């Protein structure tokens, strides 16, 4: 009888621990205001492309965040000096700073383009896309974008096309991109320190529009 009772207790404990583990590992979903929502609600909102899905506060949390943020930095001149030192470029203090930010390799920036280096057609597509991006920025504000990376993994496809610079002292990440947003992101900073940042994959038109606004 004691042996049967002991076996029963052990089975209960195993089941309890197993259930707790499953509960802890279950993914939980939150909206942009940190209110918990269902997975179907999360996916439905995400599919509109107005918000972006990012990791939440815990390893099994997923959270929605707005794709665009507007704000102001306190000292644009300090940022200018830091970027000039890191890139050996001379920045015009009267023009907006346009930064394209690469967070590191992920499924959004390494999928379809992962074999670009060995494909001349795809290399030309990258060259053409960024050429058009830069032409548009130049027309709007007579300046060029600066390409900054947090992690160089995934940048191989740009060899011979773009020059990327390491984020100096993680400044760009700390100021504008505190999460790993999928693909790449950008920020445009006005001469007064006002900025528009956009998280995740973007179209050229978004950069042109933000540059135009920040050039006023």
N, C-alpha and C positions, 0 to 999 in steps of 0.2 A: 504493500500500500504506500509506504514511504517513497519507494522507488518510482512508482507511478506518479505520485504527487510532485516529486522533484523534476521528473521529465516534463510534466505539464507546466510547471513554473518556468523552466528553461525555455520551452517553446514560446511561452507568452513574452518573455524577455526578448528573444530573438525577433519575434514578429513586431514588437514595440520599437526596437532599435531600427529595424528595417523600414518601418513606416515613418519614423522620424527622419531617417536619412532621405527617403523619397520626398518627404515634405520640404526639407531644407533645400533639395536640389531642384525643386519645381520652379520654373521660370515665372517671375512676376513682372507685370507690365504697368507702366505709369505714364500719365500724360505729361505735358510740359509744365504743369503746376504741381507735379509729384503726387497726383491723385491716382490711386490704383484703378486700372481698367482691365477689361478682359483682353485676351489675345486677339480675338476677332475685331474688337474695337480698335486696338493698337494697329493691326494690319490695315484696317479700313482707312484710318486717318493717315497712316504712312503712305498709302497708295495715292493720295491726293498730291503728293510731292511738295506740300506746303510745310511739312515738318519732317524732321530727320530722326531716325532711330539711332540711339547711342547707348553704350553701357551705362547702367545706373550706379547707385551707390554701393551695391553688393555684386558679387560675381554672377548671381542668378537673376539680376534685375536688368530690365531693358526700359529705356526712357525715351520719350519724344522731346525734341527741342526745336524751337523755331529756327529756320534756315538763315535768317538775316538778323543782324544785331547792329544797332547804332549807338555810338557813345563818343567819348572824348578822352584823349590821353592828356596828362598834365604837362609833359615836356617833350614836344616834338623834336626840338633841337638836339636833345640827348639821344633820341632814337636815330636821328640823321647821322650824328657822329659815330654811333655804334655801327650802323650799316655801312658807312663809308670806310671804316676801318676793316670790317669783315669782308667787303667786296672790292675794295680799291676803286670804287666808283665815286664820282662827285655828284651830289644831289643838289637840286635847286630848291632852296627853302621856300620859294614862292609857288611851287608846283606840288600837286598831290604825289604822295608816294603810293605806288601800286605794287603789292606783294602777292605773288602766287606761292602758296605754302603746300609742301609735300610732307605728309606725316610719317611716311614709311609705306612699305609694301602691304597691300591688302587686296581682297578679291575685286574691289571696284577699280583699282588702278593697275592690276596685273593680269586680268583675264584675257580679254580680246587682244590686248596689246603686247602680251608677253613674248611673242616671237617677232616683234617689229624689227629687231636688230638684223635679222636675217632675211627680211623681206623689203626690197627696195620700194615697192608700191606703198607699203604701210609707213615706211620712214618718210616718204614724200608727203603722205597725208598729215603726219605730225608736223612736219616743217611748214606745210601750207596752213594748218590750223593756227599755229602759234604766230606765223607771219601775219595772218589776218588779224589776230588778237592785238599784236603790237601796232599794226598800221592803224587800227581803230583807236587805240589809246593815244597814239601820236596825233591823230587828227583832232581828238577831243581836248587834249591837254599838253601836247608837245613834250611828252615824256615817255619813258620805257618802263616796263615792269621789271621788278627784281624777283628772281627765283630763289626761294629759301627752302631748305629742307631740315626736318628734324632727324630723320633716319634716311640714309642714302639708298637703302634697299628699294629696288623697283625703279631706279633712275637710269638703268642701263639703256633703255630704249631712246633716251634723249642724247646719247653720246654723239658728238659732232653737230648737234642741233641747238641745244640750249646749255648755258652755263649755270649750274646751281651752286649756292653757297650755304654753308652750315649756319644754322640759326645761332647768332652770337649770344652766348650766355643764356640760351633758351628764352631770349627776350620776346620774340614774336609769339612763341607758344604760350608763354605766361600772360601776355597782354591780350591776345586775340583768340587763341585756339587751345583751350584748356582740356579738350577731349580729342580723341582720335576720330575725326570726322572722315567717313569713307571717301576714297578717291583723293581729291585735293580741294583746297579752299582758297579764298582770296580775301584781302582787305585793302581798302583804299583810304588813305589818311590825308586830310586837307592840310593846308598851310597853317591853320589854327589848331590842329590837333583833333578835329572832329573826324570820325571814321564810320565807314560802313563795312562790315565783315559779312561774308557769305559762307556757310558751312556745307561741305560736301561738293559733289560734282556740279559743275556750272557751265552755262553757255557763254560764249563771247559777249553776247549782248548785255548780260548782267554786269560784266566788268566795265563795259563802255558806259552804261547808264550810271553806275556808281561813281566812275571817274568824272563824268560830266557834272554830277551833283556836287562832288567834293572839290571841283575846280572853280566853283562860284565864289 
